Amino acid sequence: MSNEYGSDFMTIIDEDGTEYELEILSTLEYNGETYLAVTPATDEDVEVEVSILKSVEEDGESVLSIIEDEQELQTVYDLIMDTLYEEEDAE
């Protein structure tokens, strides 16, 4: 991987045992929960698809899950996008 993506990467394993490397674009603490905006880590020039995942505790481990509540997802999406745009404007 090149460093053009930054330094925050993570590897996750799905239920089928498939590994995925993700770049963490942003982390947000909101209402006592932790949310992550992630995208697949790749060196290819492709359209970036951003996913927003929620970190939840299961059996003492931190597990990433999708956000099923549409209102929660929209609120978190708006907050993360505001943060990302603020960071861009500061540069």
C-alpha positions in Angstrom: 0.0 0.0 0.0 1.2 3.5 -0.7 1.1 6.2 1.9 -1.2 8.4 -0.2 -4.1 7.1 2.0 -2.7 8.1 5.3 -1.8 5.9 8.2 -5.1 4.6 9.6 -5.8 1.2 8.3 -7.5 -1.9 9.8 -8.1 -5.4 8.7 -11.5 -7.0 9.3 -12.7 -10.5 8.8 -16.3 -11.3 7.8 -18.4 -14.2 8.9 -17.0 -16.3 6.0 -13.4 -15.7 7.1 -12.6 -13.3 4.2 -10.2 -10.5 5.1 -10.6 -6.9 4.0 -8.2 -4.0 4.5 -10.0 -0.7 5.2 -8.8 2.8 5.5 -10.3 4.7 8.4 -11.3 8.1 7.1 -12.9 9.4 10.3 -13.9 8.3 13.8 -16.8 9.9 15.6 -18.0 9.7 19.2 -21.7 10.4 19.3 -24.2 9.7 22.1 -21.8 7.4 23.8 -21.2 5.3 20.7 -18.2 5.1 18.4 -18.7 5.3 14.6 -16.1 4.9 11.8 -16.2 6.1 8.2 -14.2 3.5 6.2 -13.4 2.8 2.6 -11.6 -0.2 1.0 -7.9 0.4 1.0 -6.7 0.2 -2.6 -3.9 1.7 -4.8 -6.2 1.7 -7.8 -7.9 4.9 -9.1 -11.5 3.9 -8.5 -14.6 5.6 -7.2 -14.4 5.6 -3.4 -17.3 4.0 -1.6 -17.5 5.1 2.0 -19.2 2.9 4.6 -20.2 4.1 8.1 -19.9 1.4 10.7 -20.8 1.3 14.4 -18.4 -0.2 17.0 -20.3 -2.4 19.5 -19.1 -4.6 22.3 -19.8 -8.3 21.9 -18.4 -10.8 24.4 -15.8 -8.2 25.5 -14.6 -7.6 22.0 -15.1 -4.5 19.8 -17.1 -5.6 16.7 -18.0 -3.4 13.7 -21.7 -3.5 12.6 -23.9 -1.8 10.1 -26.3 0.9 11.3 -29.8 -0.4 10.7 -31.7 2.7 11.9 -32.0 5.1 9.0 -32.3 8.2 11.2 -29.2 7.2 13.2 -27.3 6.6 10.0 -28.3 9.9 8.5 -27.4 11.8 11.6 -24.0 10.2 11.9 -23.3 10.6 8.2 -24.0 14.3 8.4 -21.8 14.7 11.4 -18.9 12.8 9.8 -19.2 14.7 6.5 -19.2 18.0 8.4 -16.0 16.9 10.2 -14.3 15.8 7.0 -15.1 19.0 5.2 -13.8 21.0 8.2 -10.5 19.1 8.0 -10.3 19.8 4.2 -11.0 23.5 4.7 -8.3 23.7 7.4 -5.6 22.4 5.0 
